[in-house]
Amino acid sequence: MINIKFIRKENRVVAYDNNIEIGECKFSELDNTWNIIHTIVDIKYQGQGIARKLVQYVIENSEKCNKNLIAECSYAKKVLETSYQKKQKRI
């Protein structure tokens, strides 16, 4: 079973299969902004939506912590754009 954990003090979200780390999404923090800098999932686990879940956890926690969010990571940038477009449609 895949578990995802937000590790605030390390500025990352990690995916585990049991106790084995299989993916992560790292972000840096400057002032009031989090910048997603890297998202990776072990090749054996790709194609299961894990990377999207990792980025989504960063998005959710940035909202809880009242942080702005940007992305250098090209994958995360796409997820952010999609999430933003969905929010605009709901308004």
Backbone atoms as SQL, in Angstrom:
CREATE TABLE atoms (id INTEGER PRIMARY KEY, chain TEXT, resi INTEGER, resn TEXT, atom TEXT, x REAL, y REAL, z REAL);
INSERT INTO atoms VALUES
  (1, 'A', 1, 'MET', 'N', 0.838, -1.191, 0.000),
  (2, 'A', 1, 'MET', 'CA', 0.000, 0.000, 0.000),
  (3, 'A', 1, 'MET', 'C', 0.877, 1.248, 0.000),
  (4, 'A', 2, 'ILE', 'N', 0.526, 2.207, -0.827),
  (5, 'A', 2, 'ILE', 'CA', 1.287, 3.446, -0.942),
  (6, 'A', 2, 'ILE', 'C', 0.770, 4.451, 0.087),
  (7, 'A', 3, 'ASN', 'N', 1.685, 4.995, 0.871),
  (8, 'A', 3, 'ASN', 'CA', 1.368, 6.045, 1.844),
  (9, 'A', 3, 'ASN', 'C', 2.149, 7.293, 1.471),
  (10, 'A', 4, 'ILE', 'N', 1.533, 8.445, 1.656),
  (11, 'A', 4, 'ILE', 'CA', 2.190, 9.710, 1.347),
  (12, 'A', 4, 'ILE', 'C', 2.256, 10.532, 2.621),
  (13, 'A', 5, 'LYS', 'N', 3.423, 11.119, 2.846),
  (14, 'A', 5, 'LYS', 'CA', 3.656, 11.858, 4.087),
  (15, 'A', 5, 'LYS', 'C', 4.268, 13.227, 3.781),
  (16, 'A', 6, 'PHE', 'N', 3.705, 14.259, 4.394),
  (17, 'A', 6, 'PHE', 'CA', 4.234, 15.622, 4.292),
  (18, 'A', 6, 'PHE', 'C', 5.246, 15.814, 5.415),
  (19, 'A', 7, 'ILE', 'N', 6.487, 16.119, 5.041),
  (20, 'A', 7, 'ILE', 'CA', 7.551, 16.315, 6.035),
  (21, 'A', 7, 'ILE', 'C', 7.974, 17.780, 5.966),
  (22, 'A', 8, 'ARG', 'N', 7.310, 18.602, 6.740),
  (23, 'A', 8, 'ARG', 'CA', 7.485, 20.065, 6.699),
  (24, 'A', 8, 'ARG', 'C', 8.914, 20.494, 6.985),
  (25, 'A', 9, 'LYS', 'N', 9.533, 19.905, 8.014),
  (26, 'A', 9, 'LYS', 'CA', 10.875, 20.344, 8.402),
  (27, 'A', 9, 'LYS', 'C', 11.928, 20.032, 7.330),
  (28, 'A', 10, 'GLU', 'N', 11.597, 19.128, 6.389),
  (29, 'A', 10, 'GLU', 'CA', 12.510, 18.797, 5.290),
  (30, 'A', 10, 'GLU', 'C', 12.051, 19.396, 3.960),
  (31, 'A', 11, 'ASN', 'N', 10.943, 20.134, 3.980),
  (32, 'A', 11, 'ASN', 'CA', 10.380, 20.734, 2.770),
  (33, 'A', 11, 'ASN', 'C', 10.188, 19.708, 1.655),
  (34, 'A', 12, 'ARG', 'N', 9.489, 18.632, 1.993),
  (35, 'A', 12, 'ARG', 'CA', 9.218, 17.621, 0.983),
  (36, 'A', 12, 'ARG', 'C', 8.027, 16.763, 1.361),
  (37, 'A', 13, 'VAL', 'N', 7.471, 16.139, 0.341),
  (38, 'A', 13, 'VAL', 'CA', 6.411, 15.158, 0.489),
  (39, 'A', 13, 'VAL', 'C', 6.984, 13.851, -0.042),
  (40, 'A', 14, 'VAL', 'N', 6.764, 12.770, 0.692),
  (41, 'A', 14, 'VAL', 'CA', 7.388, 11.494, 0.341),
  (42, 'A', 14, 'VAL', 'C', 6.323, 10.414, 0.187),
  (43, 'A', 15, 'ALA', 'N', 6.505, 9.564, -0.834),
  (44, 'A', 15, 'ALA', 'CA', 5.644, 8.403, -1.030),
  (45, 'A', 15, 'ALA', 'C', 6.407, 7.160, -0.585),
  (46, 'A', 16, 'TYR', 'N', 5.723, 6.323, 0.182),
  (47, 'A', 16, 'TYR', 'CA', 6.319, 5.081, 0.681),
  (48, 'A', 16, 'TYR', 'C', 5.478, 3.885, 0.247),
  (49, 'A', 17, 'ASP', 'N', 6.144, 2.806, -0.105),
  (50, 'A', 17, 'ASP', 'CA', 5.507, 1.512, -0.282),
  (51, 'A', 17, 'ASP', 'C', 5.982, 0.693, 0.903),
  (52, 'A', 18, 'ASN', 'N', 5.100, 0.502, 1.871),
  (53, 'A', 18, 'ASN', 'CA', 5.483, -0.012, 3.187),
  (54, 'A', 18, 'ASN', 'C', 6.507, 0.959, 3.761),
  (55, 'A', 19, 'ASN', 'N', 7.735, 0.552, 4.018),
  (56, 'A', 19, 'ASN', 'CA', 8.735, 1.466, 4.576),
  (57, 'A', 19, 'ASN', 'C', 9.762, 1.908, 3.546),
  (58, 'A', 20, 'ILE', 'N', 9.528, 1.598, 2.287),
  (59, 'A', 20, 'ILE', 'CA', 10.480, 1.931, 1.229),
  (60, 'A', 20, 'ILE', 'C', 10.059, 3.232, 0.551),
  (61, 'A', 21, 'GLU', 'N', 10.982, 4.202, 0.516),
  (62, 'A', 21, 'GLU', 'CA', 10.700, 5.477, -0.153),
  (63, 'A', 21, 'GLU', 'C', 10.713, 5.254, -1.660),
  (64, 'A', 22, 'ILE', 'N', 9.594, 5.608, -2.312),
  (65, 'A', 22, 'ILE', 'CA', 9.483, 5.372, -3.750),
  (66, 'A', 22, 'ILE', 'C', 9.311, 6.655, -4.559),
  (67, 'A', 23, 'GLY', 'N', 9.161, 7.782, -3.884),
  (68, 'A', 23, 'GLY', 'CA', 9.010, 9.037, -4.602),
  (69, 'A', 23, 'GLY', 'C', 9.039, 10.210, -3.659),
  (70, 'A', 24, 'GLU', 'N', 9.311, 11.393, -4.243),
  (71, 'A', 24, 'GLU', 'CA', 9.300, 12.599, -3.419),
  (72, 'A', 24, 'GLU', 'C', 9.038, 13.824, -4.277),
  (73, 'A', 25, 'CYS', 'N', 8.564, 14.849, -3.608),
  (74, 'A', 25, 'CYS', 'CA', 8.365, 16.160, -4.207),
  (75, 'A', 25, 'CYS', 'C', 9.001, 17.154, -3.240),
  (76, 'A', 26, 'LYS', 'N', 10.059, 17.830, -3.711),
  (77, 'A', 26, 'LYS', 'CA', 10.783, 18.775, -2.857),
  (78, 'A', 26, 'LYS', 'C', 10.394, 20.203, -3.222),
  (79, 'A', 27, 'PHE', 'N', 10.394, 21.058, -2.200),
  (80, 'A', 27, 'PHE', 'CA', 10.133, 22.476, -2.438),
  (81, 'A', 27, 'PHE', 'C', 11.072, 23.309, -1.578),
  (82, 'A', 28, 'SER', 'N', 11.354, 24.503, -2.076),
  (83, 'A', 28, 'SER', 'CA', 12.138, 25.458, -1.292),
  (84, 'A', 28, 'SER', 'C', 11.176, 26.531, -0.794),
  (85, 'A', 29, 'GLU', 'N', 11.616, 27.269, 0.212),
  (86, 'A', 29, 'GLU', 'CA', 10.759, 28.307, 0.783),
  (87, 'A', 29, 'GLU', 'C', 11.521, 29.616, 0.846),
  (88, 'A', 30, 'LEU', 'N', 10.915, 30.662, 0.337),
  (89, 'A', 30, 'LEU', 'CA', 11.475, 32.000, 0.416),
  (90, 'A', 30, 'LEU', 'C', 10.336, 32.941, 0.775),
  (91, 'A', 31, 'ASP', 'N', 10.476, 33.581, 1.916),
  (92, 'A', 31, 'ASP', 'CA', 9.433, 34.462, 2.429),
  (93, 'A', 31, 'ASP', 'C', 8.108, 33.709, 2.521),
  (94, 'A', 32, 'ASN', 'N', 7.127, 34.147, 1.763),
  (95, 'A', 32, 'ASN', 'CA', 5.791, 33.575, 1.848),
  (96, 'A', 32, 'ASN', 'C', 5.473, 32.657, 0.662),
  (97, 'A', 33, 'THR', 'N', 6.515, 32.171, -0.023),
  (98, 'A', 33, 'THR', 'CA', 6.314, 31.380, -1.237),
  (99, 'A', 33, 'THR', 'C', 7.055, 30.053, -1.168),
  (100, 'A', 34, 'TRP', 'N', 6.362, 28.995, -1.556),
  (101, 'A', 34, 'TRP', 'CA', 6.984, 27.694, -1.735),
  (102, 'A', 34, 'TRP', 'C', 7.196, 27.479, -3.225),
  (103, 'A', 35, 'ASN', 'N', 8.382, 26.995, -3.580),
  (104, 'A', 35, 'ASN', 'CA', 8.734, 26.723, -4.970),
  (105, 'A', 35, 'ASN', 'C', 9.011, 25.226, -5.110),
  (106, 'A', 36, 'ILE', 'N', 8.164, 24.524, -5.842),
  (107, 'A', 36, 'ILE', 'CA', 8.393, 23.096, -6.069),
  (108, 'A', 36, 'ILE', 'C', 9.556, 22.971, -7.045),
  (109, 'A', 37, 'ILE', 'N', 10.615, 22.321, -6.589),
  (110, 'A', 37, 'ILE', 'CA', 11.838, 22.267, -7.391),
  (111, 'A', 37, 'ILE', 'C', 12.113, 20.899, -7.999),
  (112, 'A', 38, 'HIS', 'N', 11.472, 19.852, -7.470),
  (113, 'A', 38, 'HIS', 'CA', 11.796, 18.521, -7.982),
  (114, 'A', 38, 'HIS', 'C', 10.708, 17.527, -7.598),
  (115, 'A', 39, 'THR', 'N', 10.295, 16.717, -8.561),
  (116, 'A', 39, 'THR', 'CA', 9.348, 15.639, -8.304),
  (117, 'A', 39, 'THR', 'C', 9.880, 14.391, -8.995),
  (118, 'A', 40, 'ILE', 'N', 9.942, 13.296, -8.252),
  (119, 'A', 40, 'ILE', 'CA', 10.461, 12.056, -8.830),
  (120, 'A', 40, 'ILE', 'C', 9.750, 10.859, -8.212),
  (121, 'A', 41, 'VAL', 'N', 9.531, 9.831, -9.041),
  (122, 'A', 41, 'VAL', 'CA', 8.944, 8.573, -8.587),
  (123, 'A', 41, 'VAL', 'C', 9.794, 7.450, -9.175),
  (124, 'A', 42, 'ASP', 'N', 10.086, 6.448, -8.354),
  (125, 'A', 42, 'ASP', 'CA', 10.845, 5.285, -8.801),
  (126, 'A', 42, 'ASP', 'C', 10.203, 4.703, -10.060),
  (127, 'A', 43, 'ILE', 'N', 11.032, 4.322, -11.008),
  (128, 'A', 43, 'ILE', 'CA', 10.546, 3.865, -12.314),
  (129, 'A', 43, 'ILE', 'C', 9.550, 2.708, -12.192),
  (130, 'A', 44, 'LYS', 'N', 9.712, 1.856, -11.192),
  (131, 'A', 44, 'LYS', 'CA', 8.795, 0.716, -11.019),
  (132, 'A', 44, 'LYS', 'C', 7.391, 1.156, -10.615),
  (133, 'A', 45, 'TYR', 'N', 7.246, 2.391, -10.159),
  (134, 'A', 45, 'TYR', 'CA', 5.956, 2.879, -9.667),
  (135, 'A', 45, 'TYR', 'C', 5.353, 3.968, -10.560),
  (136, 'A', 46, 'GLN', 'N', 6.021, 4.279, -11.652),
  (137, 'A', 46, 'GLN', 'CA', 5.511, 5.335, -12.522),
  (138, 'A', 46, 'GLN', 'C', 4.237, 4.894, -13.231),
  (139, 'A', 47, 'GLY', 'N', 3.426, 5.870, -13.609),
  (140, 'A', 47, 'GLY', 'CA', 2.174, 5.588, -14.302),
  (141, 'A', 47, 'GLY', 'C', 1.009, 5.263, -13.383),
  (142, 'A', 48, 'GLN', 'N', 1.188, 5.441, -12.076),
  (143, 'A', 48, 'GLN', 'CA', 0.132, 5.135, -11.114),
  (144, 'A', 48, 'GLN', 'C', -0.459, 6.387, -10.469),
  (145, 'A', 49, 'GLY', 'N', -0.041, 7.566, -10.938),
  (146, 'A', 49, 'GLY', 'CA', -0.571, 8.813, -10.389),
  (147, 'A', 49, 'GLY', 'C', 0.092, 9.257, -9.098),
  (148, 'A', 50, 'ILE', 'N', 1.196, 8.638, -8.748),
  (149, 'A', 50, 'ILE', 'CA', 1.874, 8.969, -7.490),
  (150, 'A', 50, 'ILE', 'C', 2.474, 10.372, -7.536),
  (151, 'A', 51, 'ALA', 'N', 3.098, 10.738, -8.640),
  (152, 'A', 51, 'ALA', 'CA', 3.701, 12.078, -8.755),
  (153, 'A', 51, 'ALA', 'C', 2.641, 13.156, -8.582),
  (154, 'A', 52, 'ARG', 'N', 1.494, 12.964, -9.191),
  (155, 'A', 52, 'ARG', 'CA', 0.393, 13.934, -9.060),
  (156, 'A', 52, 'ARG', 'C', -0.045, 14.046, -7.601),
  (157, 'A', 53, 'LYS', 'N', -0.135, 12.912, -6.912),
  (158, 'A', 53, 'LYS', 'CA', -0.528, 12.943, -5.497),
  (159, 'A', 53, 'LYS', 'C', 0.511, 13.685, -4.661),
  (160, 'A', 54, 'LEU', 'N', 1.784, 13.501, -4.966),
  (161, 'A', 54, 'LEU', 'CA', 2.838, 14.202, -4.231),
  (162, 'A', 54, 'LEU', 'C', 2.690, 15.710, -4.398),
  (163, 'A', 55, 'VAL', 'N', 2.513, 16.155, -5.632),
  (164, 'A', 55, 'VAL', 'CA', 2.349, 17.585, -5.898),
  (165, 'A', 55, 'VAL', 'C', 1.070, 18.092, -5.236),
  (166, 'A', 56, 'GLN', 'N', 0.013, 17.302, -5.297),
  (167, 'A', 56, 'GLN', 'CA', -1.258, 17.713, -4.692),
  (168, 'A', 56, 'GLN', 'C', -1.107, 17.910, -3.186),
  (169, 'A', 57, 'TYR', 'N', -0.319, 17.071, -2.528),
  (170, 'A', 57, 'TYR', 'CA', -0.068, 17.243, -1.099),
  (171, 'A', 57, 'TYR', 'C', 0.637, 18.566, -0.814),
  (172, 'A', 58, 'VAL', 'N', 1.579, 18.947, -1.683),
  (173, 'A', 58, 'VAL', 'CA', 2.253, 20.238, -1.501),
  (174, 'A', 58, 'VAL', 'C', 1.237, 21.367, -1.673),
  (175, 'A', 59, 'ILE', 'N', 0.390, 21.262, -2.688),
  (176, 'A', 59, 'ILE', 'CA', -0.638, 22.289, -2.930),
  (177, 'A', 59, 'ILE', 'C', -1.537, 22.417, -1.696),
  (178, 'A', 60, 'GLU', 'N', -2.048, 21.297, -1.201),
  (179, 'A', 60, 'GLU', 'CA', -2.950, 21.327, -0.054),
  (180, 'A', 60, 'GLU', 'C', -2.278, 21.925, 1.178),
  (181, 'A', 61, 'ASN', 'N', -1.033, 21.549, 1.420),
  (182, 'A', 61, 'ASN', 'CA', -0.342, 22.060, 2.605),
  (183, 'A', 61, 'ASN', 'C', 0.067, 23.522, 2.445),
  (184, 'A', 62, 'SER', 'N', 0.325, 23.960, 1.225),
  (185, 'A', 62, 'SER', 'CA', 0.627, 25.383, 1.023),
  (186, 'A', 62, 'SER', 'C', -0.605, 26.219, 1.357),
  (187, 'A', 63, 'GLU', 'N', -1.779, 25.704, 1.017),
  (188, 'A', 63, 'GLU', 'CA', -3.015, 26.415, 1.344),
  (189, 'A', 63, 'GLU', 'C', -3.230, 26.452, 2.859),
  (190, 'A', 64, 'LYS', 'N', -2.985, 25.327, 3.528),
  (191, 'A', 64, 'LYS', 'CA', -3.140, 25.270, 4.991),
  (192, 'A', 64, 'LYS', 'C', -2.178, 26.227, 5.690),
  (193, 'A', 65, 'CYS', 'N', -0.981, 26.393, 5.124),
  (194, 'A', 65, 'CYS', 'CA', 0.046, 27.244, 5.726),
  (195, 'A', 65, 'CYS', 'C', 0.018, 28.673, 5.179),
  (196, 'A', 66, 'ASN', 'N', -0.983, 28.989, 4.336),
  (197, 'A', 66, 'ASN', 'CA', -1.124, 30.319, 3.725),
  (198, 'A', 66, 'ASN', 'C', 0.137, 30.749, 2.968),
  (199, 'A', 67, 'LYS', 'N', 0.650, 29.840, 2.141),
  (200, 'A', 67, 'LYS', 'CA', 1.836, 30.124, 1.330),
  (201, 'A', 67, 'LYS', 'C', 1.443, 30.228, -0.132),
  (202, 'A', 68, 'ASN', 'N', 2.110, 31.114, -0.856),
  (203, 'A', 68, 'ASN', 'CA', 1.977, 31.158, -2.300),
  (204, 'A', 68, 'ASN', 'C', 2.749, 29.971, -2.857),
  (205, 'A', 69, 'LEU', 'N', 2.413, 29.559, -4.071),
  (206, 'A', 69, 'LEU', 'CA', 3.052, 28.381, -4.626),
  (207, 'A', 69, 'LEU', 'C', 3.436, 28.614, -6.079),
  (208, 'A', 70, 'ILE', 'N', 4.693, 28.290, -6.396),
  (209, 'A', 70, 'ILE', 'CA', 5.189, 28.330, -7.766),
  (210, 'A', 70, 'ILE', 'C', 5.926, 27.012, -8.017),
  (211, 'A', 71, 'ALA', 'N', 6.329, 26.784, -9.267),
  (212, 'A', 71, 'ALA', 'CA', 7.029, 25.536, -9.568),
  (213, 'A', 71, 'ALA', 'C', 8.101, 25.744, -10.625),
  (214, 'A', 72, 'GLU', 'N', 9.323, 25.362, -10.276),
  (215, 'A', 72, 'GLU', 'CA', 10.403, 25.242, -11.264),
  (216, 'A', 72, 'GLU', 'C', 10.301, 23.896, -11.959),
  (217, 'A', 73, 'CYS', 'N', 9.854, 22.898, -11.218),
  (218, 'A', 73, 'CYS', 'CA', 9.700, 21.541, -11.742),
  (219, 'A', 73, 'CYS', 'C', 8.635, 21.558, -12.841),
  (220, 'A', 74, 'SER', 'N', 8.993, 21.096, -14.035),
  (221, 'A', 74, 'SER', 'CA', 8.062, 21.174, -15.168),
  (222, 'A', 74, 'SER', 'C', 6.802, 20.341, -14.931),
  (223, 'A', 75, 'TYR', 'N', 6.935, 19.205, -14.318),
  (224, 'A', 75, 'TYR', 'CA', 5.756, 18.380, -14.044),
  (225, 'A', 75, 'TYR', 'C', 4.831, 19.092, -13.060),
  (226, 'A', 76, 'ALA', 'N', 5.396, 19.588, -11.970),
  (227, 'A', 76, 'ALA', 'CA', 4.597, 20.287, -10.959),
  (228, 'A', 76, 'ALA', 'C', 3.933, 21.529, -11.557),
  (229, 'A', 77, 'LYS', 'N', 4.633, 22.195, -12.458),
  (230, 'A', 77, 'LYS', 'CA', 4.069, 23.379, -13.101),
  (231, 'A', 77, 'LYS', 'C', 2.794, 23.021, -13.855),
  (232, 'A', 78, 'LYS', 'N', 2.802, 21.889, -14.561),
  (233, 'A', 78, 'LYS', 'CA', 1.610, 21.437, -15.283),
  (234, 'A', 78, 'LYS', 'C', 0.464, 21.126, -14.320),
  (235, 'A', 79, 'VAL', 'N', 0.781, 20.460, -13.219),
  (236, 'A', 79, 'VAL', 'CA', -0.250, 20.126, -12.227),
  (237, 'A', 79, 'VAL', 'C', -0.834, 21.400, -11.630),
  (238, 'A', 80, 'LEU', 'N', 0.020, 22.366, -11.312),
  (239, 'A', 80, 'LEU', 'CA', -0.458, 23.634, -10.758),
  (240, 'A', 80, 'LEU', 'C', -1.388, 24.347, -11.735),
  (241, 'A', 81, 'GLU', 'N', -1.010, 24.380, -12.998),
  (242, 'A', 81, 'GLU', 'CA', -1.841, 25.049, -14.006),
  (243, 'A', 81, 'GLU', 'C', -3.199, 24.366, -14.114),
  (244, 'A', 82, 'THR', 'N', -3.215, 23.047, -14.102),
  (245, 'A', 82, 'THR', 'CA', -4.463, 22.291, -14.176),
  (246, 'A', 82, 'THR', 'C', -5.319, 22.548, -12.946),
  (247, 'A', 83, 'SER', 'N', -4.703, 22.534, -11.765),
  (248, 'A', 83, 'SER', 'CA', -5.439, 22.788, -10.521),
  (249, 'A', 83, 'SER', 'C', -6.025, 24.186, -10.514),
  (250, 'A', 84, 'TYR', 'N', -5.263, 25.161, -10.976),
  (251, 'A', 84, 'TYR', 'CA', -5.717, 26.548, -11.010),
  (252, 'A', 84, 'TYR', 'C', -6.907, 26.690, -11.955),
  (253, 'A', 85, 'GLN', 'N', -6.820, 26.044, -13.125),
  (254, 'A', 85, 'GLN', 'CA', -7.913, 26.118, -14.092),
  (255, 'A', 85, 'GLN', 'C', -9.183, 25.497, -13.525),
  (256, 'A', 86, 'LYS', 'N', -9.048, 24.383, -12.799),
  (257, 'A', 86, 'LYS', 'CA', -10.225, 23.749, -12.199),
  (258, 'A', 86, 'LYS', 'C', -10.853, 24.653, -11.150),
  (259, 'A', 87, 'LYS', 'N', -10.024, 25.339, -10.359),
  (260, 'A', 87, 'LYS', 'CA', -10.560, 26.256, -9.345),
  (261, 'A', 87, 'LYS', 'C', -11.300, 27.399, -9.997),
  (262, 'A', 88, 'GLN', 'N', -10.766, 27.927, -11.080),
  (263, 'A', 88, 'GLN', 'CA', -11.416, 29.034, -11.773),
  (264, 'A', 88, 'GLN', 'C', -12.780, 28.632, -12.310),
  (265, 'A', 89, 'LYS', 'N', -12.905, 27.398, -12.778),
  (266, 'A', 89, 'LYS', 'CA', -14.183, 26.916, -13.307),
  (267, 'A', 89, 'LYS', 'C', -15.216, 26.770, -12.199),
  (268, 'A', 90, 'ARG', 'N', -14.774, 26.473, -10.958),
  (269, 'A', 90, 'ARG', 'CA', -15.705, 26.298, -9.833),
  (270, 'A', 90, 'ARG', 'C', -16.226, 27.627, -9.318),
  (271, 'A', 91, 'ILE', 'N', -15.495, 28.703, -9.537),
  (272, 'A', 91, 'ILE', 'CA', -15.885, 30.017, -8.999),
  (273, 'A', 91, 'ILE', 'C', -17.042, 30.601, -9.764);
